[in-house]
Amino acid sequence: MSSPEQWTRPEPGAGPAATAAEPTPEQVIAGLRATTEGGAELTQLLNPEGERLASAHFDPYVSDIDAEALRGLYRDMVLVRRADREGNAMQRQGQLGIWVPLLGQEAAQIGSGRALRPTDMAFPSYREHGVAYTRGVDFKELLGIFRGTDHSGWDFQAHGFHPYTIVIGNQVLNATGYAMGQKFEGKVGDDDGEATIVYFGDGATSQGDVHEGFVWSAVYDAPVVFFCQNNQWAISEPTERQSRLPLYQRARGYGFPGIRVDGNDVLACLAVTRWALDECRHGNGPVLIEAFTYRMDAHTTTDDPTRYRLSDELEVWKHKDPIERVRVHLARTGGADQEFFDQVQADADAFAADLRDFCFNMPDPPPERIFANVYAEPSPVLEAQQREHLAYLAGFAEGGER
Ligand SMILES: Cc1ncc(C[n+]2csc(CCOP(=O)(O)OP(=O)(O)O)c2C)c(N)n1
């Protein structure tokens, strides 16, 4: 029979004095916090100083990434960051109702997004503008969502990129179901197999939906990569309020592999995600990836992070900038010259200017667009709703009072 001592969790600091081998509760919590290091378990191929680190396991997954390919990843990140900054600015100027910044998470999103194949399916939350870009979704399509005039109306099958999901963790269930479908339809089992990836944050790991997704995908060996961007904060809640152990270790409890990657290292994110997708393609999924990163800006433009976190944390993370380390590496190894960097900056400015121009003149989408891409087959109920809605709107055109 169990005794109370066996199942009662001791108060932090209570119990026998800790020995050198046994960390104090404060040390355990400090280790979990680990916002500046990420721990020895961090998979890294390009460190913050721009040095390439060898990895017997992961190097083969990026053997094709020569200087030209790395320049491409650099360009992706610079463009996406520049567009993100423009999104913030346009919200401040009243053109968007809200913006959700990705600043600091470019490597996690570009690295993982570029690991996907066209036949794979990605399920985002609301911050994955970088992944959207890698899936060929026009950045302009994102603006309507944050202006409040449109929803994620792109053809998600054509892009392999599902609509944005604001309900925290919900997309994990959608992705799990989709991946189970890939399994049942025999689309996994060899190099050409399909896979699913789902994006969520550290805070989402506390949601029941994520737990359920983990359970179902584990027992069905569903080909899904759970890509958790641990940006250290769920609005004002730090990671240590979400978990008592590093998030990637949770996978073990469900019976599938978990790995922590440096989320600010685009090369490592690419390699680790390719590996995880490969596992899924061959029927060995699921896999949990914890991309250890940092949200360098506010949660959204409606948030003020100075209310709950100290600026020295941000200063530390600035030294781990995902773009800067690639720039340093390319410059040091002769992989790119100043002309290239200037050209990328000019391209990014032009990209942002185009977005800005579009946003200031953004047409409202056609009203029937909200009914598009809901079901695979025509739905009489939805069609009736569409007719009713269009007739309602037509009443305004006739000058009728509603
Ligand atoms: C079910 C649900 N509960 C609460 C919210 C409000 N909410 C929006 S974002 C957020 C924090 C999410 O943090 P995290 O999962 O770490 O993702 P991040 O925003 O840091 O990328 C919360 C609680 C929500 N959108 N949905």
The ligand as a Gaussian input file, in Angstrom:
#p B3LYP/6-31G(d) Opt

LIG

1 1
 C       -8.345000      28.005000     -25.888000
 C       -7.733000      29.356000     -25.734000
 N       -7.466000      29.841000     -24.508000
 C       -6.907000      31.062000     -24.363000
 C       -6.638000      31.837000     -25.452000
 C       -5.992000      33.222000     -25.287000
 N       -4.590000      33.170000     -25.706000
 C       -4.205000      33.633000     -26.900000
 S       -2.564000      33.452000     -27.160000
 C       -2.342000      32.718000     -25.638000
 C       -0.969000      32.261000     -25.218000
 C       -0.385000      31.196000     -26.089000
 O        0.971000      30.999000     -25.785000
 P        1.850000      29.945000     -26.545000
 O        1.092000      28.702000     -26.764000
 O        3.135000      29.838000     -25.816000
 O        2.086000      30.584000     -27.988000
 P        2.770000      31.956000     -28.424000
 O        1.664000      32.993000     -28.488000
 O        3.817000      32.294000     -27.428000
 O        3.313000      31.708000     -29.773000
 C       -3.549000      32.648000     -24.971000
 C       -3.694000      32.104000     -23.613000
 C       -6.956000      31.306000     -26.719000
 N       -6.708000      31.985000     -27.854000
 N       -7.498000      30.063000     -26.841000

